[in-house]
Structures are given as structure tokens and as C-alpha cells.
Amino acid sequence: MAYSKQELFSKQLQDCAELYKALGHPARLAILKYLVEAKTCITGDLAEELPLGRTTVNQHLKELKDAGLITGTTEGVKTCYCLNLEKIRELKKMSENFMNEINIPVIFEC
């Protein structure tokens, strides 16, 4: 009998895995880092800030948006991208809780 991930794992672990999956590419991390450092929403071509083509950047933006880590609103022919601060805080708290749960003892042997 095959079990689904919903049956095998808690919602907390599933939610955590979904967000980590969205962070699973260096381009997505670079996009988030750029938005944090900009300290504002960005309207324009983020491909100019990354060593990737526009289509590739747009695919990564879609992944981040689908995960809820960023928002994107269309303004005319441009899209304005912003960090979803609530979701970023949730990710941070989730990561802290997860790492605290897997606290490694000082002496660890394989």
C-alpha cells in the first residue's frame, strides 16, 4: 500500500519542505538577497542584476511567487516585485524551529 506525503509527514514538515524547495536554486536565493538589499520593491528587469537570461529569471520569480515568498503586481507593461515579509518571517521562524528540533549534541559520532 502506497502512502501519500500528506499521510506520512506532518503539515509543518510539508510546509517547510515546500519553502525549502523554493530556495533550492542559487538564482532564487540571489533574487531574494537582491530584494532584501534593495530595501524596496523592484519594478524593472531583474535579469539585468543576475547572470541569467530574462526567461530563466522569470521562471525563478514564478517559483518564488508560487511559494509566497515574493509578490508580483503588474503595473502597465512592467511587474513590481516585493518581498512578502510575512512569509519571509514565517520561513525564518520555521527554520529556527526546525534547527532547534535537530539540535546536535556536542559529541557526535558516526
VMD Tcl script that builds the backbone (N, CA, C; Angstrom):
set m [mol new atoms 330]
animate dup $m
set s [atomselect $m all]
$s set {name element resname resid chain x y z} {
  {N N MET 1 A 0.842 -1.186 0.000}
  {CA C MET 1 A 0.000 0.000 0.000}
  {C C MET 1 A 0.888 1.251 0.000}
  {N N ALA 2 A 0.646 2.140 -0.923}
  {CA C ALA 2 A 1.420 3.380 -1.023}
  {C C ALA 2 A 0.733 4.482 -0.219}
  {N N TYR 3 A 1.555 5.234 0.472}
  {CA C TYR 3 A 1.039 6.347 1.258}
  {C C TYR 3 A 1.459 7.655 0.611}
  {N N SER 4 A 0.610 8.662 0.736}
  {CA C SER 4 A 0.952 9.984 0.217}
  {C C SER 4 A 1.777 10.728 1.255}
  {N N LYS 5 A 2.452 11.776 0.799}
  {CA C LYS 5 A 3.255 12.546 1.755}
  {C C LYS 5 A 2.375 13.196 2.809}
  {N N GLN 6 A 1.094 13.471 2.464}
  {CA C GLN 6 A 0.176 14.057 3.448}
  {C C GLN 6 A -0.090 13.083 4.589}
  {N N GLU 7 A -0.078 11.769 4.280}
  {CA C GLU 7 A -0.313 10.768 5.309}
  {C C GLU 7 A 0.951 10.457 6.110}
  {N N LEU 8 A 2.095 10.614 5.466}
  {CA C LEU 8 A 3.349 10.224 6.097}
  {C C LEU 8 A 4.013 11.320 6.925}
  {N N PHE 9 A 3.780 12.587 6.558}
  {CA C PHE 9 A 4.510 13.675 7.195}
  {C C PHE 9 A 3.559 14.749 7.693}
  {N N SER 10 A 3.958 15.402 8.769}
  {CA C SER 10 A 3.127 16.460 9.344}
  {C C SER 10 A 3.018 17.641 8.372}
  {N N LYS 11 A 1.961 18.407 8.547}
  {CA C LYS 11 A 1.778 19.601 7.720}
  {C C LYS 11 A 2.950 20.552 7.899}
  {N N GLN 12 A 3.473 20.636 9.118}
  {CA C GLN 12 A 4.612 21.519 9.399}
  {C C GLN 12 A 5.822 21.117 8.548}
  {N N LEU 13 A 6.124 19.817 8.475}
  {CA C LEU 13 A 7.255 19.365 7.663}
  {C C LEU 13 A 6.987 19.575 6.175}
  {N N GLN 14 A 5.756 19.368 5.743}
  {CA C GLN 14 A 5.414 19.581 4.340}
  {C C GLN 14 A 5.555 21.051 3.955}
  {N N ASP 15 A 5.067 21.941 4.811}
  {CA C ASP 15 A 5.174 23.380 4.548}
  {C C ASP 15 A 6.642 23.809 4.495}
  {N N CYS 16 A 7.421 23.290 5.427}
  {CA C CYS 16 A 8.844 23.613 5.484}
  {C C CYS 16 A 9.529 23.136 4.203}
  {N N ALA 17 A 9.229 21.925 3.776}
  {CA C ALA 17 A 9.840 21.364 2.568}
  {C C ALA 17 A 9.480 22.179 1.332}
  {N N GLU 18 A 8.248 22.648 1.241}
  {CA C GLU 18 A 7.831 23.458 0.091}
  {C C GLU 18 A 8.616 24.759 0.012}
  {N N LEU 19 A 8.807 25.402 1.149}
  {CA C LEU 19 A 9.570 26.647 1.148}
  {C C LEU 19 A 11.040 26.387 0.849}
  {N N TYR 20 A 11.590 25.326 1.424}
  {CA C TYR 20 A 12.990 24.994 1.138}
  {C C TYR 20 A 13.176 24.633 -0.336}
  {N N LYS 21 A 12.192 23.981 -0.917}
  {CA C LYS 21 A 12.254 23.652 -2.345}
  {C C LYS 21 A 12.348 24.933 -3.170}
  {N N ALA 22 A 11.582 25.938 -2.775}
  {CA C ALA 22 A 11.623 27.222 -3.493}
  {C C ALA 22 A 12.980 27.891 -3.353}
  {N N LEU 23 A 13.689 27.585 -2.282}
  {CA C LEU 23 A 15.022 28.167 -2.056}
  {C C LEU 23 A 16.133 27.305 -2.649}
  {N N GLY 24 A 15.759 26.222 -3.305}
  {CA C GLY 24 A 16.709 25.228 -3.752}
  {C C GLY 24 A 17.504 25.550 -5.003}
  {N N HIS 25 A 17.585 26.801 -5.371}
  {CA C HIS 25 A 18.392 27.193 -6.532}
  {C C HIS 25 A 19.105 28.498 -6.192}
  {N N PRO 26 A 20.398 28.599 -6.525}
  {CA C PRO 26 A 21.138 29.825 -6.182}
  {C C PRO 26 A 20.557 31.083 -6.810}
  {N N ALA 27 A 19.913 30.970 -7.958}
  {CA C ALA 27 A 19.311 32.158 -8.584}
  {C C ALA 27 A 18.171 32.689 -7.725}
  {N N ARG 28 A 17.400 31.803 -7.132}
  {CA C ARG 28 A 16.285 32.239 -6.287}
  {C C ARG 28 A 16.805 32.893 -5.016}
  {N N LEU 29 A 17.872 32.334 -4.474}
  {CA C LEU 29 A 18.491 32.954 -3.301}
  {C C LEU 29 A 19.037 34.335 -3.667}
  {N N ALA 30 A 19.635 34.442 -4.843}
  {CA C ALA 30 A 20.170 35.739 -5.291}
  {C C ALA 30 A 19.051 36.758 -5.479}
  {N N ILE 31 A 17.924 36.317 -5.993}
  {CA C ILE 31 A 16.778 37.229 -6.176}
  {C C ILE 31 A 16.302 37.732 -4.819}
  {N N LEU 32 A 16.129 36.827 -3.867}
  {CA C LEU 32 A 15.692 37.241 -2.531}
  {C C LEU 32 A 16.702 38.186 -1.891}
  {N N LYS 33 A 17.966 37.848 -2.015}
  {CA C LYS 33 A 19.030 38.691 -1.445}
  {C C LYS 33 A 19.004 40.082 -2.080}
  {N N TYR 34 A 18.816 40.135 -3.383}
  {CA C TYR 34 A 18.757 41.419 -4.082}
  {C C TYR 34 A 17.580 42.257 -3.583}
  {N N LEU 35 A 16.416 41.632 -3.427}
  {CA C LEU 35 A 15.241 42.365 -2.945}
  {C C LEU 35 A 15.444 42.849 -1.510}
  {N N VAL 36 A 16.101 42.040 -0.685}
  {CA C VAL 36 A 16.384 42.459 0.697}
  {C C VAL 36 A 17.335 43.647 0.698}
  {N N GLU 37 A 18.389 43.554 -0.084}
  {CA C GLU 37 A 19.392 44.623 -0.115}
  {C C GLU 37 A 18.836 45.907 -0.726}
  {N N ALA 38 A 17.903 45.783 -1.658}
  {CA C ALA 38 A 17.305 46.960 -2.291}
  {C C ALA 38 A 16.415 47.721 -1.304}
  {N N LYS 39 A 15.903 47.014 -0.309}
  {CA C LYS 39 A 15.024 47.613 0.711}
  {C C LYS 39 A 13.816 48.315 0.101}
  {N N THR 40 A 13.400 47.841 -1.051}
  {CA C THR 40 A 12.219 48.386 -1.710}
  {C C THR 40 A 11.723 47.360 -2.721}
  {N N CYS 41 A 10.536 47.576 -3.216}
  {CA C CYS 41 A 10.029 46.743 -4.299}
  {C C CYS 41 A 10.746 47.143 -5.587}
  {N N ILE 42 A 10.873 46.214 -6.492}
  {CA C ILE 42 A 11.612 46.452 -7.735}
  {C C ILE 42 A 10.661 46.364 -8.921}
  {N N THR 43 A 10.624 47.409 -9.690}
  {CA C THR 43 A 9.912 47.400 -10.953}
  {C C THR 43 A 10.970 47.511 -12.029}
  {N N GLY 44 A 11.058 46.516 -12.822}
  {CA C GLY 44 A 12.081 46.529 -13.859}
  {C C GLY 44 A 12.559 45.129 -14.151}
  {N N ASP 45 A 13.603 45.050 -14.886}
  {CA C ASP 45 A 14.124 43.776 -15.336}
  {C C ASP 45 A 15.172 43.263 -14.359}
  {N N LEU 46 A 14.798 42.276 -13.554}
  {CA C LEU 46 A 15.740 41.695 -12.609}
  {C C LEU 46 A 16.830 40.894 -13.317}
  {N N ALA 47 A 16.608 40.550 -14.576}
  {CA C ALA 47 A 17.630 39.819 -15.340}
  {C C ALA 47 A 18.894 40.662 -15.495}
  {N N GLU 48 A 18.768 41.976 -15.420}
  {CA C GLU 48 A 19.939 42.853 -15.510}
  {C C GLU 48 A 20.832 42.712 -14.278}
  {N N GLU 49 A 20.261 42.198 -13.186}
  {CA C GLU 49 A 21.000 42.067 -11.931}
  {C C GLU 49 A 21.596 40.679 -11.735}
  {N N LEU 50 A 21.230 39.735 -12.596}
  {CA C LEU 50 A 21.677 38.354 -12.459}
  {C C LEU 50 A 22.348 37.878 -13.738}
  {N N PRO 51 A 23.233 36.904 -13.628}
  {CA C PRO 51 A 23.910 36.386 -14.822}
  {C C PRO 51 A 23.066 35.350 -15.569}
  {N N LEU 52 A 21.791 35.653 -15.720}
  {CA C LEU 52 A 20.860 34.735 -16.376}
  {C C LEU 52 A 19.992 35.489 -17.365}
  {N N GLY 53 A 19.423 34.772 -18.298}
  {CA C GLY 53 A 18.517 35.382 -19.263}
  {C C GLY 53 A 17.179 35.721 -18.640}
  {N N ARG 54 A 16.457 36.588 -19.302}
  {CA C ARG 54 A 15.157 37.068 -18.804}
  {C C ARG 54 A 14.176 35.913 -18.578}
  {N N THR 55 A 14.104 34.979 -19.518}
  {CA C THR 55 A 13.166 33.858 -19.395}
  {C C THR 55 A 13.484 33.022 -18.167}
  {N N THR 56 A 14.757 32.748 -17.950}
  {CA C THR 56 A 15.178 31.960 -16.789}
  {C C THR 56 A 14.861 32.693 -15.491}
  {N N VAL 57 A 15.150 33.979 -15.448}
  {CA C VAL 57 A 14.841 34.773 -14.249}
  {C C VAL 57 A 13.344 34.763 -13.995}
  {N N ASN 58 A 12.551 34.903 -15.040}
  {CA C ASN 58 A 11.093 34.886 -14.884}
  {C C ASN 58 A 10.601 33.554 -14.330}
  {N N GLN 59 A 11.229 32.460 -14.731}
  {CA C GLN 59 A 10.854 31.143 -14.186}
  {C C GLN 59 A 11.159 31.081 -12.689}
  {N N HIS 60 A 12.302 31.622 -12.298}
  {CA C HIS 60 A 12.660 31.621 -10.872}
  {C C HIS 60 A 11.749 32.554 -10.075}
  {N N LEU 61 A 11.393 33.687 -10.655}
  {CA C LEU 61 A 10.447 34.593 -9.994}
  {C C LEU 61 A 9.105 33.904 -9.779}
  {N N LYS 62 A 8.678 33.131 -10.760}
  {CA C LYS 62 A 7.409 32.398 -10.647}
  {C C LYS 62 A 7.471 31.398 -9.497}
  {N N GLU 63 A 8.580 30.682 -9.366}
  {CA C GLU 63 A 8.733 29.720 -8.262}
  {C C GLU 63 A 8.656 30.426 -6.911}
  {N N LEU 64 A 9.329 31.549 -6.786}
  {CA C LEU 64 A 9.298 32.305 -5.532}
  {C C LEU 64 A 7.908 32.857 -5.255}
  {N N LYS 65 A 7.250 33.295 -6.301}
  {CA C LYS 65 A 5.889 33.833 -6.151}
  {C C LYS 65 A 4.919 32.714 -5.776}
  {N N ASP 66 A 5.037 31.562 -6.435}
  {CA C ASP 66 A 4.166 30.419 -6.117}
  {C C ASP 66 A 4.347 29.966 -4.671}
  {N N ALA 67 A 5.557 30.079 -4.154}
  {CA C ALA 67 A 5.836 29.708 -2.758}
  {C C ALA 67 A 5.368 30.788 -1.793}
  {N N GLY 68 A 5.004 31.953 -2.326}
  {CA C GLY 68 A 4.528 33.042 -1.478}
  {C C GLY 68 A 5.625 33.906 -0.896}
  {N N LEU 69 A 6.881 33.672 -1.298}
  {CA C LEU 69 A 7.991 34.434 -0.737}
  {C C LEU 69 A 8.091 35.840 -1.318}
  {N N ILE 70 A 7.575 36.018 -2.528}
  {CA C ILE 70 A 7.522 37.351 -3.132}
  {C C ILE 70 A 6.123 37.571 -3.694}
  {N N THR 71 A 5.814 38.825 -3.933}
  {CA C THR 71 A 4.582 39.173 -4.618}
  {C C THR 71 A 4.970 39.869 -5.913}
  {N N GLY 72 A 4.111 39.786 -6.876}
  {CA C GLY 72 A 4.349 40.456 -8.148}
  {C C GLY 72 A 3.057 41.049 -8.648}
  {N N THR 73 A 3.044 42.354 -8.807}
  {CA C THR 73 A 1.855 43.017 -9.321}
  {C C THR 73 A 2.209 43.722 -10.620}
  {N N THR 74 A 1.328 43.588 -11.579}
  {CA C THR 74 A 1.563 44.186 -12.884}
  {C C THR 74 A 1.156 45.647 -12.866}
  {N N GLU 75 A 2.068 46.484 -13.350}
  {CA C GLU 75 A 1.821 47.921 -13.471}
  {C C GLU 75 A 2.120 48.297 -14.916}
  {N N GLY 76 A 1.080 48.315 -15.728}
  {CA C GLY 76 A 1.279 48.581 -17.150}
  {C C GLY 76 A 1.973 47.405 -17.799}
  {N N VAL 77 A 3.127 47.661 -18.411}
  {CA C VAL 77 A 3.872 46.587 -19.067}
  {C C VAL 77 A 4.934 45.987 -18.149}
  {N N LYS 78 A 5.089 46.523 -16.938}
  {CA C LYS 78 A 6.110 46.045 -16.006}
  {C C LYS 78 A 5.462 45.363 -14.808}
  {N N THR 79 A 6.244 44.531 -14.153}
  {CA C THR 79 A 5.801 43.884 -12.933}
  {C C THR 79 A 6.639 44.400 -11.776}
  {N N CYS 80 A 5.965 44.680 -10.688}
  {CA C CYS 80 A 6.624 45.156 -9.473}
  {C C CYS 80 A 6.750 43.970 -8.520}
  {N N TYR 81 A 8.002 43.643 -8.164}
  {CA C TYR 81 A 8.260 42.519 -7.275}
  {C C TYR 81 A 8.643 43.021 -5.891}
  {N N CYS 82 A 8.021 42.417 -4.881}
  {CA C CYS 82 A 8.284 42.772 -3.493}
  {C C CYS 82 A 8.457 41.501 -2.676}
  {N N LEU 83 A 9.230 41.596 -1.608}
  {CA C LEU 83 A 9.288 40.502 -0.651}
  {C C LEU 83 A 7.952 40.414 0.066}
  {N N ASN 84 A 7.512 39.215 0.329}
  {CA C ASN 84 A 6.349 39.014 1.180}
  {C C ASN 84 A 6.905 38.857 2.592}
  {N N LEU 85 A 7.005 39.960 3.300}
  {CA C LEU 85 A 7.671 39.973 4.599}
  {C C LEU 85 A 7.043 38.996 5.592}
  {N N GLU 86 A 5.730 38.846 5.549}
  {CA C GLU 86 A 5.062 37.913 6.451}
  {C C GLU 86 A 5.538 36.478 6.183}
  {N N LYS 87 A 5.640 36.109 4.921}
  {CA C LYS 87 A 6.077 34.760 4.557}
  {C C LYS 87 A 7.566 34.568 4.865}
  {N N ILE 88 A 8.372 35.613 4.655}
  {CA C ILE 88 A 9.796 35.542 4.987}
  {C C ILE 88 A 9.969 35.331 6.486}
  {N N ARG 89 A 9.191 36.040 7.292}
  {CA C ARG 89 A 9.253 35.858 8.748}
  {C C ARG 89 A 8.821 34.435 9.133}
  {N N GLU 90 A 7.781 33.949 8.457}
  {CA C GLU 90 A 7.311 32.587 8.708}
  {C C GLU 90 A 8.410 31.570 8.373}
  {N N LEU 91 A 9.085 31.763 7.254}
  {CA C LEU 91 A 10.185 30.886 6.853}
  {C C LEU 91 A 11.302 30.924 7.893}
  {N N LYS 92 A 11.633 32.118 8.348}
  {CA C LYS 92 A 12.704 32.265 9.345}
  {C C LYS 92 A 12.346 31.535 10.631}
  {N N LYS 93 A 11.122 31.718 11.104}
  {CA C LYS 93 A 10.662 31.067 12.335}
  {C C LYS 93 A 10.619 29.553 12.141}
  {N N MET 94 A 10.118 29.108 10.996}
  {CA C MET 94 A 10.039 27.692 10.690}
  {C C MET 94 A 11.437 27.062 10.676}
  {N N SER 95 A 12.393 27.769 10.087}
  {CA C SER 95 A 13.766 27.270 10.009}
  {C C SER 95 A 14.398 27.202 11.393}
  {N N GLU 96 A 14.183 28.232 12.202}
  {CA C GLU 96 A 14.717 28.233 13.560}
  {C C GLU 96 A 14.141 27.072 14.363}
  {N N ASN 97 A 12.825 26.870 14.260}
  {CA C ASN 97 A 12.180 25.767 14.988}
  {C C ASN 97 A 12.728 24.419 14.522}
  {N N PHE 98 A 12.869 24.257 13.210}
  {CA C PHE 98 A 13.376 23.003 12.665}
  {C C PHE 98 A 14.792 22.737 13.149}
  {N N MET 99 A 15.645 23.729 13.079}
  {CA C MET 99 A 17.036 23.549 13.505}
  {C C MET 99 A 17.123 23.282 15.008}
  {N N ASN 100 A 16.254 23.898 15.786}
  {CA C ASN 100 A 16.229 23.627 17.222}
  {C C ASN 100 A 15.797 22.193 17.514}
  {N N GLU 101 A 14.898 21.660 16.695}
  {CA C GLU 101 A 14.432 20.286 16.871}
  {C C GLU 101 A 15.524 19.273 16.562}
  {N N ILE 102 A 16.437 19.620 15.676}
  {CA C ILE 102 A 17.502 18.680 15.330}
  {C C ILE 102 A 18.828 19.105 15.961}
  {N N ASN 103 A 18.726 19.671 17.128}
  {CA C ASN 103 A 19.912 20.116 17.865}
  {C C ASN 103 A 20.877 18.948 18.013}
  {N N ILE 104 A 22.088 19.136 17.559}
  {CA C ILE 104 A 23.102 18.082 17.558}
  {C C ILE 104 A 23.908 18.177 18.851}
  {N N PRO 105 A 24.077 17.048 19.516}
  {CA C PRO 105 A 24.880 17.071 20.741}
  {C C PRO 105 A 26.321 17.499 20.459}
  {N N VAL 106 A 26.982 17.972 21.481}
  {CA C VAL 106 A 28.369 18.431 21.339}
  {C C VAL 106 A 29.247 17.296 20.820}
  {N N ILE 107 A 29.060 16.095 21.363}
  {CA C ILE 107 A 29.825 14.946 20.918}
  {C C ILE 107 A 28.919 14.127 20.015}
  {N N PHE 108 A 29.328 14.017 18.760}
  {CA C PHE 108 A 28.509 13.289 17.795}
  {C C PHE 108 A 29.419 12.312 17.064}
  {N N GLU 109 A 29.045 11.053 17.110}
  {CA C GLU 109 A 29.834 10.020 16.461}
  {C C GLU 109 A 29.032 9.352 15.359}
  {N N CYS 110 A 29.707 8.985 14.295}
  {CA C CYS 110 A 29.055 8.256 13.200}
  {C C CYS 110 A 29.207 6.771 13.411}
}
mol reanalyze $m
mol bondsrecalc $m
mol representation Tube
mol addrep $m
